[in-house]
Amino acid sequence: MKSSDKTDHRKVLWPGSTQLAPVPAVLVACGGSKGWKNNLITVAWAGIACSHPPMLSVAIRPERYSYRIIRETEEFTVNLPSADLVRQTDWCGVVSGRDHDKFAESGLTSLPSEKIASPIVAECPLSLECQVKQVLELGVHHLFIAEILAVQVSERLIDAKGRFQLEKDGLLAFAHGHYYNLGECLGHFGFSVRKKSGSHIRK
Ligand SMILES: Cc1cc2nc3c(=O)[nH]c(=O)nc-3n(C[C@H](O)[C@H](O)[C@H](O)COP(=O)(O)O)c2cc1C
């Protein structure tokens, strides 16, 4: 029986699957060296993997056009789309660079990276320039573990105190097949133990 009562803690057991959500939906840009043209692929299986050295991972299926590009060039950029780029983000995830010039046809603009040959996406407020360090062939996805060599952020989002106000652009999230615009801020890191906040999770 369905219940909207949050104290009803009965569970249903499902087989193991990729239910973790929300996750980012990022635009991975690749190409620009070894004879490869620039391409974009939308990736939801992406995340930070290490703080020092700064590393991230992206999981890409070998049948993707971008897979061979990244495997051969060993570099890519991770570009975080703002919520208003949701249509372009979805489109880059349903057509292939084999048949489309995704930069030209989506209207997204390529800009040069500082440290690698793959481009960044000008319209994205945050771009991470990455160099592949390891590839783990896990199953249908291969996990590219890469060092973040440089980060490009939109100057217009840096306030007078030097704080990067990424949230001003409207953050995009992906959960169970749907895109979301992240809502209100609920607190900051460690707020639950700050004396003055008075808002501990458990009293
Ligand atoms: C929201 C979204 C998330 C996606 N996440 C991944 C992913 O994590 N890994 C992957 O291999 N493909 C993912 N895809 C599918 C690829 O983006 C899609 O197959 C794309 O057309 C591949 O482009 P390419 O052939 O030019 O490389 C995702 C697609 C969408 C729309």
The ligand as an SDF file (V2000), in Angstrom:
LIG
                    3D

 31 33  0  0  0  0  0  0  0  0999 V2000
   21.5090   13.1010  -19.9150 C   0  0  0  0  0  0  0  0  0  0  0  0
   22.4110   12.1450  -20.6490 C   0  0  0  0  0  0  0  0  0  0  0  0
   23.4420   11.5010  -19.9690 C   0  0  0  0  0  0  0  0  0  0  0  0
   24.2960   10.6210  -20.6340 C   0  0  0  0  0  0  0  0  0  0  0  0
   25.2980   10.0330  -19.9280 N   0  0  0  0  0  0  0  0  0  0  0  0
   26.1760    9.2060  -20.5660 C   0  0  0  0  0  0  0  0  0  0  0  0
   27.2650    8.6310  -19.8640 C   0  0  0  0  0  0  0  0  0  0  0  0
   27.4590    8.8690  -18.6640 O   0  0  0  0  0  0  0  0  0  0  0  0
   28.1190    7.8230  -20.5540 N   0  0  0  0  0  0  0  0  0  0  0  0
   27.9430    7.5350  -21.8860 C   0  0  0  0  0  0  0  0  0  0  0  0
   28.7310    6.7640  -22.4720 O   0  0  0  0  0  0  0  0  0  0  0  0
   26.9020    8.0670  -22.5850 N   0  0  0  0  0  0  0  0  0  0  0  0
   26.0210    8.9090  -21.9590 C   0  0  0  0  0  0  0  0  0  0  0  0
   24.9830    9.4760  -22.6450 N   0  0  0  0  0  0  0  0  0  0  0  0
   24.8010    9.1390  -24.0730 C   0  0  0  0  0  0  0  0  0  0  0  0
   25.7420    9.8930  -25.0060 C   0  0  0  0  0  0  0  0  0  0  0  0
   25.8250   11.2570  -24.6600 O   0  0  0  0  0  0  0  0  0  0  0  0
   25.2180    9.7330  -26.4600 C   0  0  0  0  0  0  0  0  0  0  0  0
   25.2790    8.3810  -26.8320 O   0  0  0  0  0  0  0  0  0  0  0  0
   25.9240   10.6170  -27.4510 C   0  0  0  0  0  0  0  0  0  0  0  0
   25.1420   10.6550  -28.6250 O   0  0  0  0  0  0  0  0  0  0  0  0
   27.3260   10.1260  -27.7990 C   0  0  0  0  0  0  0  0  0  0  0  0
   27.8950   11.0650  -28.6650 O   0  0  0  0  0  0  0  0  0  0  0  0
   29.1520   10.6970  -29.5990 P   0  0  0  0  0  0  0  0  0  0  0  0
   28.7590    9.4640  -30.4060 O   0  0  0  0  0  0  0  0  0  0  0  0
   29.3350   11.9160  -30.4510 O   0  0  0  0  0  0  0  0  0  0  0  0
   30.3030   10.4180  -28.7240 O   0  0  0  0  0  0  0  0  0  0  0  0
   24.1170   10.3540  -22.0100 C   0  0  0  0  0  0  0  0  0  0  0  0
   23.0900   11.0130  -22.7030 C   0  0  0  0  0  0  0  0  0  0  0  0
   22.2490   11.9000  -22.0430 C   0  0  0  0  0  0  0  0  0  0  0  0
   21.1610   12.6020  -22.8070 C   0  0  0  0  0  0  0  0  0  0  0  0
  1  2  1  0
  2  3  1  0
  2 30  2  0
  3  4  2  0
  4  5  1  0
  4 28  1  0
  5  6  2  0
  6  7  1  0
  6 13  1  0
  7  8  2  0
  7  9  1  0
  9 10  1  0
 10 11  2  0
 10 12  1  0
 12 13  2  0
 13 14  1  0
 14 15  1  0
 14 28  1  0
 15 16  1  0
 16 17  1  0
 16 18  1  0
 18 19  1  0
 18 20  1  0
 20 21  1  0
 20 22  1  0
 22 23  1  0
 23 24  1  0
 24 25  2  0
 24 26  1  0
 24 27  1  0
 28 29  2  0
 29 30  1  0
 30 31  1  0
M  END
$$$$
